Amino acid sequence: MEIIKGIEIHDLGIYIIKHKIFVIADMHLGYEESLNVKGILIPRIQYKDTYDKLKKILDNLDVETVIITGDFKHEFGVISETEWRNTLQIIDLFFEYAKRVIVIKGNHDVNLGPIARKRNVEIIPYVKFDEILICHGDEILDCDDFYKSRIIIIGHEHPAVGIKFKNKYESYKCFLKGKWENKILIVLPAFNLLTIGTDILRSKLLSPFLQKNLSDFEVFAIQDSKIYNFGKLKNIPNE
């Protein structure tokens, strides 16, 4: 499904057709180990499920570049053994399909450098292709590339939407698309399969790009790799 002309949604990522670029956000590799350390005992299934989903998507795309829009791994401080191993394995998977892998530096990527250097992966504040600029989304950039861009793609927020059906309440990861000043803003869901994300109808949002009335933003929900156009946010019941 096209979210905008030339940009398609593929599961939890987007594909920029002209440049053969696949973009995902907020993988937070090592998240389950972080929870285990805190005493929250969950099975460590994140890596395998993530790897399998990525491989399934990439098998069906012609990709030259993979871009992660920040928060590739989870821990702020010391790099855990799981993060070292899983992050390198995911990078190796990307290089099976793409010639280039780029990581946009997110707020969780403080210590990602040593891992990225093992595979000569670039870590940069943003990347621009023609009129499209991709950044993490935790701050609004102040540079000519940003001002001259027509389309901004971000992660960071982990958007999800909660829908109530009679007595049942379901939440879905989602993409958002709307106007931000004179630009088109696309917000990607998190590629962290352990959590749904932030309910955009009921939670305080963090990204400075989303500190505005979002009622005219379009919502594209993802469930079992299928895409559902929910229309504008203002038409989705929140009670």
N, C-alpha and C positions, 0 to 999 in steps of 0.2 A: 504493500500500500504506500502511495506517495503521501508524505506529510506536507510537502511543498514541491513544486516542479523541479525535478532533477535530484530529489532526495527521498529515498525510500526507507520505510521502517522494516527492519528484519529482526523479529523477535525483540530483544531488549537493546538492540543497536540500530544505527542508521547507516545507510550506504549512499555515498555521494557518487552518483553514476559517472559524471564526466571525468573525475580524477581517480576513480576506482579505489575510494577510501572507505574503510569500515571504521565506525566510531562507536565506542562504548564508554560508560562512565562508572566510577565508584565501585570497583570490584571488592575492595577491602579484604584482600587475601590475608588469611591468618585470623580472621574474626572469631572463628569458633575456638581457637586456642586461647585467645584473649578472654573469652567467656569462661573456659575451663579453669584458667588461672584464678578467676574471681569466684570459683566454686559453683558455677552454673554448668552442669554436666549435660552436654549435648553431643551426639555422635559427630565425628569429624568427617562430614560428607561434602563440605563446601567445595574442596578442590576438585574432586571427581565429577560432581554435578556441573561445576563451572566449565571444566575441561570438555566434558561431553557436549554441553550445549554450544560452546564456542565452535567445536569441531563440526557439529551439525550445520551451524550457520555458514561457516567458511567453506564447507564443501559445496555450497550452492551459490557462491559468489566468485567473481573474478576480481581479486583484491591485489593492489600494488602497495598500499599503505594501510597500516592499522594505527589508530590513534586512541589512547586512553585519556579521557579528560580529567585526570587526577584521581587521587585516593586509590592507587593501584593496590597498596597494602594497607593494613589497618593500624598497627602500632605506631605511636608518635616517637617513642624512645628507642630502646634497644631492638635490633632486628632479631626476631625469633627464628629458631631453626626452621620452623614450618614456613615462615615468610621467605626465607632464603630459597628453600627448595621449591616451593610452589610457584613463586614469582618467576624464577628462572625457567621452570617447566612451561609456564604459560607463554613466556617470551619465545621460547623455542617453538612452541606450537604456532605462534603468529608467523615466525620466520619460515615455517613450512609452506605458508600461503602467500606471504607478502615479502617484498624486497626491503621495506622500510617499516620500522616501528618507532612511534613517537609517544612519549609520555608528557602530558601537560602536568606541571607540578601542582598538586592539590595540598590542602592544609594537613593531610595525614602523611604526606610524602617527604617529611623532614629528612629522614635517613635512607631514602631510596637510592641515592647516588652510588654507593658501593655495589649494589645489586645490578643496577643499570649498566655500570661500566664493564661488568663481566661479559656483557653481550653487545657493547658499543651502542646502546640505546640512548637516544637524545632525551633529555629532560629540559623542557623549555616552558616559559610562562604562558605562551599561547602560540597558535599557528594560524596562518592565513592562506587561503587558496582563493584567488580571484576576489569575489565579493563576500566570501564566507570566512568568518573568524571563529575559531574554536578556543575556548578557555575553560577554566575550572568552574567559575561562577561564584566564588566566595568574595570577590571584589570586582568593582567596575574599573576597567583599564583606562589609563590616561595616555593615549598614544595615537599617532596618525592612523595606524592600521585599524584601530578600533573605530575611530570616527568615520573612516572611509568605507567601512564594511556595511553591507545591507542586511546580512543574515548573521546572527550570533547564535552559537550552539554552546550550551553549558551542561554541566552535571551538578554536583554538590548537594542539591536539594533532596534527592531521592523521592521524587513525587509519587504519590499513590492517591487513589480516590476510593472513598467508602460509599457503598450503595446499600440502602435498606430495602429488602424485599419482604413485605409483610413483617413477620417476626424474625427474619433472618438478616444478618448484617455481613456483607462481604466487602473485602478490600482488594484492590487490584493495582499493581504497578502501572504507571501511565507516562506517556509523553505529553508535554504541553506545548502549544504553539499560539503565539499572540504577538501583539505590537508592543515594542518597548521603544519609546520615543519615536524616532523615524526608522526604526529597524524591525525586522522580524526576529523574534526570539523563539528558539526551540530548546526545551529543557528535557534532558534524557533521564529515564529511570535508572536506578542503581542496578548494576550487574552483580549485586550481592544477593545470592539466592536464599540466604538464611532469614532475611527480613523483607517485609513488603515495602516499607518506606514511610514517609510523612504524609498523613492525610491532608490534602490541600484544602479540604472543605472545613476542617475542624481543628487544625493545628497552626501554631505560629510558625511562619516560614522564616528561613535564615538568610537566603541569598538576597543581596541588595537589589538584584534584578527583579525580585518578586515582591518588593515592598510597595505595592500599588494595587489598585482594583483589578483583579484577574477575571472578572465575570465574563468578559468577551473572549477569553482564551479558550481554544479548542482542546478537548481531552481525547487522547487515543489510548485506550486501556489494553493491557496485555494479559491474557489468560491462556496457559498451556500453549504458548507460542503463537496464539491467534490474536489478531488485532481487531479492536472494536472501536469505531468512531462514536464516542458518546456525545458529540456536539459541543456546544458552548457550556462552560462551567456554570453559568447562571441558570441553565435549564436543568441542572442535576439536583434533585432534592437532597437536602442535607439534614433532614430529620426523619 
